[in-house]
Amino acid sequence: MSRVLILMGSKKDITFCENIKKELAKFGIEAILRIGSAHKVPLKVLEILKEYEKEIDVIITVAGKSNALSGFVDAQTSKPVIACPPYSEKFAGADLFSSLRMPEGVAPMVVLEPEQAALAAAKIVGVKDDEVRKKVEEYQIKLKEEIEKSDKELLNG
């Protein structure tokens, strides 16, 4: 079974991360949840990365406010990193820029919803795992069929 590390900046993010875990399970992907702050305990983050480096395919980082976690993690691994910062109304959402603006050589992808983080991870895993790829394809077909059904219902009013 493929595994994804979900690394959150604090315990405040646990509910958000549980939603990502639930979405990953739909694709048959196991999630490992850990807590480590790039600002407060960077050495712990490095320990976590070292511990899971060989057994994971993707890392999803969840940190709000000043999101140093995603860039820090991405700079320390060759694994794909998906930043999924919880959206906040504070500062009119401008804190998202800390997830988008990265220095040279640092390139986590950024998505804002748990479903999107799980889907992006599943697509990456699906490159080498045919079962996951098939589940992604089935998921996409289901969504397309829902749109077609809704359109027919609207036309037949």
Sequence and secondary structure as in RCSB ss.txt:
>XXXX:A:sequence
MSRVLILMGSKKDITFCENIKKELAKFGIEAILRIGSAHKVPLKVLEILKEYEKEIDVIITVAGKSNALSGFVDA
QTSKPVIACPPYSEKFAGADLFSSLRMPEGVAPMVVLEPEQAALAAAKIVGVKDDEVRKKVEEYQIKLKEEIEKS
DKELLNG
>XXXX:A:secstr
  EEEEEESSGGGHHHHHHHHHHHHHTT EEEEEE  TTT HHHHHHHHHHHTTT SEEEEE  SS HHHHHHHH
H SS EEE     SGGGGGGGHHHH   TT   EE  SHHHHHHHHHHHHHTT HHHHHHHHHHHHHHHHHHHHH
HHHHHH 
